[in-house]
Amino acid sequence: MSAKPASATPRAPAPIRLSPREFASLHWSAIGKTSWETARILDISESTVNFHLRNACRKLQVRGRRAAVATAIRRGLLNTVTA
């Protein structure tokens, strides 16, 4: 009896769906805006921006907004941005 090897080809990561606010919060964070600045731009509270960023981090399975931005760019969820 031979054991079956684990899948030889790596599986693609599951598609991630960011809400429009999560996307916008990540976008402005990628440009270098603080939560306070993003809140003023989006006309929401700073705590709401942080809420959306935490949700994006959870969905992307990372800790911190920089890691979330990098992962979102790598997965094609955000275009590369320049300030």
C-alpha positions as CSV (number, residue, x, y, z in Angstrom):
1,M,0.0,0.0,0.0
2,S,1.4,3.4,-0.9
3,A,0.3,6.5,0.7
4,K,-1.1,9.2,-1.5
5,P,1.1,12.3,-1.5
6,A,-0.4,15.6,-0.4
7,S,-1.5,17.8,-3.3
8,A,1.6,18.5,-5.3
9,T,0.3,21.7,-6.7
10,P,-0.3,24.6,-4.3
11,R,-3.9,25.8,-4.2
12,A,-4.6,29.4,-5.1
13,P,-5.7,31.5,-2.1
14,A,-9.4,31.9,-1.7
15,P,-10.8,35.1,-3.2
16,I,-11.1,37.9,-0.7
17,R,-14.0,40.4,-0.9
18,L,-13.4,43.7,0.7
19,S,-16.3,46.1,1.3
20,P,-16.2,49.4,-0.4
21,R,-15.2,51.1,2.9
22,E,-12.5,48.5,3.7
23,F,-11.1,49.1,0.2
24,A,-11.2,52.9,0.6
25,S,-9.6,52.8,4.0
26,L,-6.8,50.5,2.6
27,H,-6.4,52.8,-0.4
28,W,-5.9,55.9,1.7
29,S,-3.7,54.1,4.1
30,A,-1.5,52.9,1.1
31,I,-1.1,56.6,0.1
32,G,0.1,57.3,3.6
33,K,-2.9,58.9,5.2
34,T,-3.6,58.5,8.9
35,S,-6.9,57.2,10.2
36,W,-7.8,60.7,11.1
37,E,-7.1,62.1,7.6
38,T,-8.9,59.1,6.0
39,A,-11.9,59.8,8.3
40,R,-12.0,63.5,7.1
41,I,-11.7,62.4,3.4
42,L,-14.5,59.8,3.7
43,D,-16.6,61.8,6.1
44,I,-16.8,59.1,8.7
45,S,-15.3,58.9,12.2
46,E,-11.7,57.9,12.9
47,S,-12.9,54.8,14.9
48,T,-15.0,53.7,11.9
49,V,-11.9,53.9,9.7
50,N,-10.0,51.8,12.2
51,F,-13.0,49.3,12.3
52,H,-12.8,48.9,8.5
53,L,-9.0,48.5,8.6
54,R,-9.3,45.8,11.3
55,N,-11.9,44.0,9.2
56,A,-9.6,44.2,6.1
57,C,-6.7,42.8,8.2
58,R,-8.8,40.0,9.4
59,K,-10.0,39.1,5.9
60,L,-6.4,39.3,4.6
61,Q,-5.1,37.3,7.6
62,V,-2.5,39.8,8.5
63,R,-1.7,42.1,11.5
64,G,-1.4,45.8,10.8
65,R,-2.3,48.1,8.1
66,R,1.1,48.0,6.4
67,A,0.9,44.3,6.0
68,A,-2.7,44.6,4.8
69,V,-1.7,47.1,2.1
70,A,1.2,44.9,1.0
71,T,-1.0,41.8,0.9
72,A,-3.8,43.6,-1.0
73,I,-1.4,44.9,-3.6
74,R,0.2,41.4,-4.0
75,R,-3.2,39.8,-4.4
76,G,-4.3,42.4,-6.9
77,L,-7.0,43.9,-4.7
78,L,-5.2,47.3,-4.7
79,N,-3.3,48.9,-7.5
80,T,0.2,50.0,-6.7
81,V,-0.1,53.6,-5.5
82,T,2.2,56.6,-5.6
83,A,1.8,59.6,-3.4
